[in-house]
Amino acid sequence: MPHTERQAPVALAVTLTGLAGGGLLWLAGRTDWADWAWAAATVFALVPLVMVVGRDLLHGRTGVDLIALMAMAGSLPLHEFFAGAVIALMLSGGQVLEGYAGRRAARELSELASRAPKSAHRHEDGQIVTRPIDQVAIGDLLLVKPGEVVPVDGSLVDASAVLDESALTGEAAPVEKRTGDRITSGTVNVGGPFDMRAVTGAEESTYAGIVRLTLQAQASKAPMVRMADRYATVFLPLTIILALAAWAVSGKPDRALAVLVVATPCPLILAAPIAFIAGISLAASRGVVVKGGAALEQLGSAVVALFDKTGTLTAGTPRLASIELFAEVPPADLLHWAACLDQVSGHVLAAPIVAEARDRGAGLEFPESVTEVPGAGIEGIVGGHTIRVGKATYAASGHDLDRALRFRETVAEKGLLNVFVSIDGRLAGALVFDDPIRPDTPDAIAALRAAGIRRIVLVTGDQPVVAARVGAAIGADEVLADHRPEDKLLAVRKEARYGTVLMVGDGINDAPALAAADVGVAMGARGATASSEAADVVLLVDRIDRLADAMHYARHARAIATQSIVAGMGLSVAGMLLATAGLVVPAVGAIYQEVIDVLVILNALRALNPPARTGPARIGTEGSLKAAGPLP
């Protein structure tokens, strides 16, 4: 639109002053001065509009803004200054309304960015020194004072800490952490001072990633503007045809102007983005960051959902069940080496390995020359030894691989998880974990079905036995096991035949699939930065049911936006026909269109209120693709 958000209130004040001042002069009998006031208001809005429309035409874009330009430009030589001023008021008033909705939408997101810590207190040679946050490095020992925001991600060194995580998760209750627990940047210390060991730098921290997501969300353009312009492919030619017909039949150019004035729908274009920005605002208030209107529109139309398993449908906090040895290595040493390496891993099993080692009193050193292969494992040097932690095919070879694969099958039959550990190229052992399904997962899946998802697919790198067990528990329509990152990407593309595809994951290995899906959803509360950056939607709260909330908001916003467009253009067409017949003059047409646009914008603002929710669907075949019928 012609004016920036900062300029819009000024433009509104100028055009309103010109229109009102002209009205007072007209009542006082100074019609010539009134015309000058109205003409000035028209020109003030017309000049920037010419620049915007001209730029669009140079880029091959033609929208309904062109109608507003023709109407205002035509009002000047035909001396219909009042009509031009009313259109100018429409333009500036609509922009102010958009700015209001945008500010409300951005409030929850911008609060996160404004709280970003700028410095950190680092232990240096027995002293506490405050340094800029960009100087914090992995391994630094930091002090977090009471009331301060945690500067980077780290692990707790002291015995305990009490944190307020509400800014990230939406949960108001303080959370108590113990030695070795992961501390997330952006949370607030509501207890006493504590020491933590940095496991990320400032740029790689969870909070920095959230701030980047915030900036992306605020900078994104709502797609329904383009949707309105798609309507313009029909509406614009219709307007021009009716205007020319009115002129040709009557021989009066002012009748053509009346058609253009009634057709001017600039605030109508704004009504759709207002509805979508409102939906983004509601989602943010529930701990869901939606990266712009395009993502929200796609979220509202999703019918297929693919889920990673570990950390998404399961608790994501696996518990170490046993340590199996394949070489003469003390169990404590095996766990220690794996934990040292996993301190810098984003895999969902890394945190419990590190926590278990710390609980057993292990003093962990930081690894060197670390290389992580998403979906396979991680390698690095610890204490002069080359350590590998990951899948059997990554950590073992030859005879060791055969042994590892047999063990993996035995563990999978029990529904357990495992990672293998090799030392200097030889398989040393395996760590076995239990990762139960989240207690709220079945209800969350039911809520997603109620929100419009008609096909659920579990896609995981785990073995078929484990995947089948989880798939049956959640009522999945299909289970895809033993899938590597590239396999997940292909699965997303295959599911596209059913309609808009939503992919939910939390790890680095999910990033390609998240990027390929129509809507990628990352479990950002615990997931890797790569998955959050690749996703269109990020759950800052570790709860899948919040995704169902966001889907309801998206559908609600989309319905209201479409309603605003159809109703506004329908009323405009009715007015255009009246103007073509000579029943509406330009001045009356301007007032008529002003009323239409105010009504549809006010209707769009209804999207700021949460929609009514229906009860969750039942889990199982009743909510499946087959029962629901063919997808569009």
N, C-alpha and C positions, 0 to 999 in steps of 0.2 A: 504494500500500500504506500501512498505518497509520503507519509511522514513517519519518522522514527517514533518509538514509544515516548521519548523525552519531548519531542516536538508536538505530539498529538494534543496534549492539553492546551498548548499555545494556539494551535490551529483551531481547536474547538472554541477557545475564548474569542479569537479574532472573527471567525465566521459567525458565531452567535451574536457578537457585538454588532457586526455589520448587518445581520438579519434583523435584530431587534431595533437597532438604531434607525434602519431604513423604515421599519414599521412605524416607529414614533414620528419620523419625519412625514410619512405618508398621511398619518392621522392629523398631523398639523397642517396639512395642505401643501407641503413642500415636496411634491412628487418628483421634481427634477433631482433634488438632493437625495431623496429616497432611492431613486434609481442608481445614483452614483454609489451610495453605500452598499446596495445589493450587488452592484457590478464589481466593486472592490473585493467583497467577500468571495465572489465567484472566481475572480482572477487569482486570488490568494491560494485557493484550492486547486485551480486549474493548472498552474505552472508546474508544480511538482508532479501532478498526475500525467501531464504530457511527457515528462522525463521518464516516468516509470513505464508507461505504455510504449513509448518509443524504444526503450531498452528491451522490453519484451518482444516487440516486433522484430528487432534486429536479431534476436535469438530464436526467431521462429515460433514464438508463443503468442497466442491471441486469446484473451479472456474477456469476461464481462466488464472489466474495467473500461474497455473501449466504448461501451455504451454510455458510461458516465461521462467520459471525455466528450463524446459527440453531443450529448445533451447539454453539458455546460458550455461547450464551444458554440453550439447553435443558439443558446439563449442570449448571447451577447449581440449578434447582428440583428436578431429578431426582437430585441428590446424586451425580452422576457426575463428581466433581471431578478425578479423575485424567485422565479422557478430555479434559476441558476444558483441563487444563494441558498435555497432549501437543499439542493443537491450537495452543495459544499458542506452544509451543516451535517448532512447524512454521512458524508465521507469522514469528517473529523470526529463526529460523535461515535461512529462505529469503531474507529480506532481506539478511542478512549475506553470503550466497553471491552474491547479485546485486551487492552493493557491491564484493565482491572482483573479480568479472568486470568491473564497470564501471571500477574503478580501473586494472586492467590494460589495458582497452581505451583509456582516456583518456590513458595514459602518453605515448605517442608524440605525441599531439596537444597535450597540455598543455605538453610541453617546448618546443614552438614558441612558445606564448604567454608562457611564463616568460622567454624570452630576448629579448623585445621591447625594443629600445633606448629609453631614456628621455630621452637628450640627444644633442646633436651639437656638434661643434667647428667654428665658423664663422669665416672670415676677415673681420675688420672693421677697416678703417683701418690695415692693416699688422699687426694683432694677431690672435691666435687666442683667441676667446671661446667658452666653453661655454654653450650655450643649451638650454632645454627643447625637445624634439623638435617640439612643436606650434608653435614659432616659426620653423621652417624653411620657407622659401618657394622657389618655382621660381626657378632662376637663382642661388641662393646657392652660393658656393664653400666647400666643406667639407673638413676634414681628417679622415681616418680613421687612427687610430693602430694599431700592431700589436696583434693579439688582440681588437680591437673588432668589434662587429657593425655592419655598414653600416646607417645609420639610415633612409635613404630611397632611392628609386631615383634613379639619376643616370648621368652619362657620365664616363668617366675623363679627367682632364686631364693627369696625369703620363704618362710614357712607358710604364710597365707597373705591374701590381699582381698579386699572387697571392692567390686567394680560396679558401676552403673552402666549397663549396656543399652539403655533405652534409646539412645540416639541412633543406634545401628539396628536394633532388633524390634523396638517398639514395646518391649517388656519392661515394666516399671520396677520390678523387684530387683534389688541388688544381688549380684552373683559373687559367691565366695570362691576364690581360686587357691589351690595348694601348690606346693613346690613342684616345679616341672610342668605345670599347666600352661597351655598356650594363652598369651595375653594379646588381645587384638587392639591395634591402634584405633583411636577414636573413642574408646571407652573412657569413662571418668573414674578416677580414684576417689571413692567415697569413704575409704578407711584411713589407716595410718600410712606413713611413707613405706615404700618397698623398693627392693632392687630387682631388676629384670635383665636378662641377657638378650640383646637384639638378635633376631634371626632374619631380619630383612633390613635393607636400607630404606630411606625415606620414600623414594620413588616406587619401590616394590611393595610397600606396606598396604594393608587392607584399606586403610582410611584414604590413602592417596588414590587408590583405585576407585573408591567410591566418589571422591571429588571429581575424578576424570569422567566417571559415569554421569555425575550431576551436570557437568558442563556440556556433555553430549546431549543429555536430555533437554536442557534449556535451549540449546542452539538448534535443535531439530525443527524442521518446518512441518506443520501439520499437513498430512496428505490430502485431507478433504478439501483444501484449497484447490488442489489439482482435480479433485472430483468435481468441484463446482465448475472448474474450467472445462471439464469434459461435458458437463451439461451445456456449457457455452457453445459447443460445436453445433448444437441444435438451437439453443435460445438466441444466440447472436444473429444467425441468418434470419430466423423468424422475425426478430425485432426489426432488422433492416428492411425486410420484405414488407412488413406491415407499415413501416414508416413511409417507404416509397409509395406504397399503394394509397395510403391516406393522402399524400401530397398529390399524386397523379389524379385521383378521383375528385378531390376538392379544389385542387389548384392552389392550396394554401400551405405554405411551408410551416406555419405554426402548428398545423395539425400533425405533421410529421414530428415536430419537436415534442408535442404532447405525448406521442407514442414513446419516444426516446426517454422522456422524463419518467413516465410510468414504469418503463422497463429497467431503469437504473437500479441495480441490485448490489451495490458495493458492500454495504453492511451485511447483506445476505451471504456474501462470500465469507465474511468474518464469523458468521454464526456457526459454521461447521468447525473451524479451528477452536472457537471458544468451547464447544462441547467436548472436543478431544483433549484440549488442555485441562479441562475440568476432570476428565477421566484420569489423566496422568496425575493430577493433584490427589485424587482420592486413592489411587494406587500407592502413591508415595506415603500417604498417611498410614498405610497398612504395611509399610516396610518393603514395598515393591518398587524398584526403579525401572520405569519404562522409558527407553531411549527414543522418545519422540512420538509424534502422532502416527507415523507409518507403522511402527511396532504395535501401537495400541489398536490400530485398525485391523492388522493381521491377527492379533491376539483375540479380538472379538469375533473373528471368523474361523478360528481353528476348530477342526473336527477330528484330527488325529493327534495323539500324544505318544511320543516315544520317551521312555525313562531309562536312564542308567540305574543300576541297582545300588552299588555300594556308596553310602553317604547320601543317597537320594531317597530311595525307598526303605533302605535299612537305616539303623540308628546312626551309622557313620562314625560310631565310637566303639570299634571292635575291642573285645577283651581278649588278652593273651590266655589261651587255654593250656598250651603246652609247648615245650621246646624239644624238638626231635633232632638227634645228632647222627650224622653220617660219617663223622671223623672223630679222632681223639682230641676233642676241643671241649674245655669246660663250658657248660651251658651259660654261665655268667659272662664268659668272654664272647660267646657267639652273640648274645643279646647286646653286649656293650658295643661291639664293632658295628652291628646293624644300627643301633641307636645313634652312634656318632655320625654315621653317614646320613641317616634319615632326618637329622636336624635341619637339613636344607632341602628336603624333599616336600613337594606339595601333594603327594599321594595320601589318600585317606587313611592308609594303614601306618603312615609314618609317625603321626602324632601319638597313637597308643604305644608304639614301640619305644619312642623316646620317653613317654611318661612311665612305662613299666620299668625301664632301666633306671630312671631317677628314683622311683619308689623303692628300688632295691639298693639305693645308695651309690649308684655308679657315678663316677666323675667323668663327664663327657668332654672330649676334645673335638675341635672343629676339623672337618675333613679337608683335604686338598685335591685339586684337579678333578673336580666333580663333573660328571656327565650324566644327564638323565634322559632316558628314551621313553617318551610318553607311551603308556600302555604296556611297557616291557619291564623297566627297572631302572636302577641308579647305580653308578660306579664311582669310586673315589679312593683316595689313599688315606688310611688311618693308621697311625703308628708305624709307618713304613710298609704296611701291607696293602695290597690292592683288594678292595672289598667290593663285592657285587651283591645287591639285594633286589629281588624281583621274581618274575615268573621262572618256571623250570627251564624253559627254552632260552632264557637270558642268563641265568646263573650257572647252568650246568651244560656239559657236552659229553659225547661219547657214552661210556658205561654209566657215568654219573647221571646223565640225562635219562637213561632208561629207568634207573632207580628212582629218580625224582618224579617221573611221570607215573610210575606205579604208586608211589606214595600219594601223589596228588589225587589219583582216582579213589584211593581208600579214604582220604580226608573228605573229598567231595561227596561221597556216599552218605556221610554223616552230616552234610549240610554245613561244613566248616570251611573257613578260608585259610590260606597259607601263603607265605612268601619264603623263598629259598635264599640262603646265604652262602656265598662262595668266598674263599680266602686264597688269594694268589692263584686263581684259576682252578682250584679244587673245591668241589661241593662239600661244605662243612655241616650243614644242617638246615632245618626249616623251623619257622615260627608259625604256630597254628592258632587261629583266632576264631572266635564266635562273634558273628555280627547279626543280631536279631532284627527282625522287621520292626520299624517304628510302630509304636502302639497306635498312633493316629493315622498311619498310612491308609488302611482300608476306608476310613471315613473321608480322608482327603481325596482318594480316587473317586469315591461316590459323589463328592461335591463337584469334582471336575466333570463327571458325566452329567450331573444336573446343570452345569454351566454350559454344556454344549458339546463336550468331547464324546465322540461316538465310537472311537477305536483306541484301545490302549495296547501299546507294544512295549515289552520289556526287552531292552537290548543291552547286553553286558559282556564283559570279558571273562566272566566266571564260567565254570564248567556247567554242562547241561543239567546235571542233577540238582545243583544249587539253584540255578536259574529257574528250573521248572518248579521247584518248591516255592520260591518267592512269587513266581508268576501265578501259581494256583491260589496263593494266599490273597493276592490283590485282585483276582478276577481278570487277568490280562487276556486279551483276545489272541495274542501271539507272543511267543517267547523266542528270542534270538540270543543264543549263548556263544561263548568263546569268540566274541567279536573284537577285533583290534580297531584302532581309531579309523583306519580306512574302510573297514567293514561297516562301522557305524554310519559313516558318511554315505555309503552306498545304500544302507537301509533307509536313511532319511529320504534319499532321492526316490527310492522305490515306493515309499509310502505316499509320495506326492500324487499318485494316481487317484487317491481317495479324496483329495482336497487339501486345504491349508494344514501344514504340518507343524507341530510344536514339539521341540526336543528339550528335555530337561536333564541336566548333568551337573557335575561339580568338580571334575578333575581336568588336568591338562589334556588327557587323552580324549575328552569329550569336546574340546574346542573345535576341531574340524566339523563335527556333526552339528554343533550349535551354530556355526557360521553358515552352514549349508541349509539349515531348516528355515522355513518361512518365519518362524518365531523361535529363536534360541533362548532358553531360560536357564540361567546359572544359579546354583545354590551358593550365592556369594558370601553367606555367613561363615562358611567353612571351606569354600572351594578355592581353586587356584586362580591366580590373576588372569592367566590365559583364557580360562573359560569365561570369566566375567567380562573380559574385553571382547571376546568373540560373540557374546550373547546380545540379544535385543532387549531382554528383560532380566533383571537381577533381583533375586530374593535376598534382601538383607536380613530377613528373619529365617531361622532354620526350621521353617514349617511349610509343607507343600500346600496346605489348605489356603494360604494367602494367595497362591496362584489362582485358585478358584475365585477368590474375591476380586482379583484384578480382571479376570475374564468377565465377570458380571459387570464391572465398571466399564470395561471396553465395549461390551454389547449395548449397554445402556447409553453410552456416549454416541456410539455409532447410530443407534436407532433415533436418538434425538437430533443428531446432525442431519441425517437423511430426511427426517420429518421437517426440519427447518427449511432445507433446500426445496423439497417438493411443495410444501405449503406456500413458501414465499414466491416461488416461480409461478405456481398456479394462480395465486392472487394477482401477480404481475401480468400474466397473460390476459386475465379477465379485464384488468384495467386498460391494457393495450387495445383490446377489441373495442372497449367503450371510447377510447381516444380516437381510434380509427373511424368510428362512426360520428365523431364530432361531439360526443356527449361529455368529454372531459377536456378542459383547456389546460395549457402547461402549468399554470399556477396551482390549479386544483390537483393536477396529476402529481406535482411535486409533493404536496401534502399527503395525498393518497399513498404514494410510495414510501414516504417517511413513516407513516403509520405501519405499513406492512413490515418494513425493516426493523422497526423497534420491537414489534410483536415477535418476529422470528428470533431476534437476538435474545430477548427475554426468555423465549422458549429454550434457546440453547443454554442459557445460564441455569436451567433446571438440572443440567448434568452435574452441577456442583453438589447436588444432594444425592446421597447413596441410594441406589435402587432397592426396591423391595426384593427380598430373597425368597426363592421357592425351596421346598424341602429337598434333601439329597436323594439322588436316584439309588436304587438298589444295586448292589455289586453282583456281577456275574453276567450270564448270557443275556439277561433281560436288557442290559444296557449295552450289549455288544453291537457291532456293526451289522451283523445279520438281522438281529431283532429290530434294529432301528430303520432298516431299509437302505436302499442304495444312497450313497453320498453324492452330492452335486459334483 
